[in-house]
């Protein structure tokens, strides 16, 4: 027949659907090639939905700061309730239960941590970027000069929502937090961890990082005790570093404390300033241990200071907060 193609007549006809399926089956995926846009959008959409289920988002930095402030206020009320000698133990417990319920109504410590992370991202502050260079300058060089058998430097990162130090291979980090959110973070209270470390006579750390934890503590006296533990020569190596990061407002807008007063308190613990700087919203101070210091007494489980330090004289101004740090000897309960 004119115009016929014998080869096409001899070739068996193939189902177009089967042909298409065979091509799909034989085609090997290339891991270096991005998936089609439709698949990418679908994947991103699913990922976004999963994240929304796990995380709590804030519409603005102001919203996250409002929650942080409210949570801190409730922490302060808890501390005041604990110290109130005018109420019975039953009233104290009832008050504490009500305050903790208010914290739960805010979303609990999980939402507080989300607010903290949101604020950190908006300020673009990464604590490890501040900690590592100073550690290398003051600790790294001294370790290299010592015996080749010396241990790697170790730091204790307090209030660590995640572990920012996994990228560094020349020192080890022990991150702890009240509500650990990462598998490498130890869930622990700093006071319990530090006191246990001292009582067990474990090896001291080369650095202690207190990033946005002093302001979380509601009691001015416990803030002082926290600094005292961080400076304790049984927890901090001789020549070791103590990093303190605080919201600028805690110092600049406080009635009872400022940067110089904080330095004065740390100097009473044999800590000298080696760096002080400001980020957009944070006050960053790094101290180095220059002599032995111990304020915590293991036998009595109390803090005893050579010199007590009260709040700084009140500064005038209506728009002030009550952030303060005090050194007070513990009252031994009978």
Buried (B, 14 or more C-beta within 10 A) or exposed (E): EEEEEEEEEEEEEEEEEEEEEEEEEEEEEEEEEEEEEEEEEEEEEEEEEEEEEEEBEBEEBEEBBEBBBBBBBBBBBBBEBEEEEEEEEEEBEEBBEEBEEBBEEBBEBEBBBBBBBBBBEBBEBEBBEBBBEBBBEBBBEBBEEEEEEEEEBBBBBBBBBBBBBEEBEEBBBBBBBBEBBBEEBBEBEBBEBBBEBBEEEEEBBBBBBBBBBBBBBBBBBBBBBBBBBBBBBBBBBEEBBBBBBBBBBBBBBBBBBBBEBBBBBBEBBBBEBBBBEEEEBBBBBBBBBEEEBBBBEEEEEBBBBEEEBEBBEEEEEEEBBEBBBBBBEBEEEE
